[in-house]
Amino acid sequence: MRILIVGAGGAIGSYLNDKFSKTHEIIPASRNSREYKLDIEDSGSIENFFNNVKNIDAIICCAGETKWDDFDQLKEQDYFAGIKSKLMGQVNLTRIGSKFINRPGSITLTSGILSEDPVKGSSIASMVNGGIQSFVLAASQEIDTAIRLNVVCPGLIQASAKKYGAFFPGHQPISMEKLFLGYQKCLEGGIQGQIVKIF
């Protein structure tokens, strides 16, 4: 398969790139890429990408950002920024990308454990992750039947545990290999409309 990985420069994206490139052709895209520039916060950037890069069989997105802070410190614009980036970014990638990818095709989004196991400071991330999952459950019922739409919901990953572990008291970090299996299930399996929880 020819797979577009959006967010290929991040910890998860770069690992998926290395693993899937052993058996598939990878298109590593990000907003900072020189060769494959794609900014999910900009619908025009998404449209431009798919108009120029053809013959894609599957999309995996592990991009998007949210602000972390105490609830009483967060402002309205902080919530909107998280919605625009991680939530609407993945919604628009699905909405636009589904018109271009080959049939049969696959789209895999990324949410996170905070959707159901929030921690202090995570009100934006928890809200956005829950929105992504609800979107997949609903949109998978209406999207072209030849396209499978799923979402991987990771826990705290070992690669980020040193930096973010203090924010996740009592959470058991998961290995990148275990996380990879979740994306592999979505990509190479036959599931549709599922939240694949890896934690």
Secondary structure, DSSP 8 states (H G I E B T S, - for coil): -EEEEETTTSHHHHHHHHHHTTTSEEEEEBTT-SSSB--TT-HHHHHHHHHHS----EEEE---------GGG--HHHHHHHIIIIIHHHHHHHHHHTTTS-SSEEEEEE--GGGTS--TT-HHHHHHHHHHHHHHHHHTTTS-TTEEEEEEEE--BHHHHHHHGGGSTT---B-HHHHHHHHHHHHHS---S-EEEE-
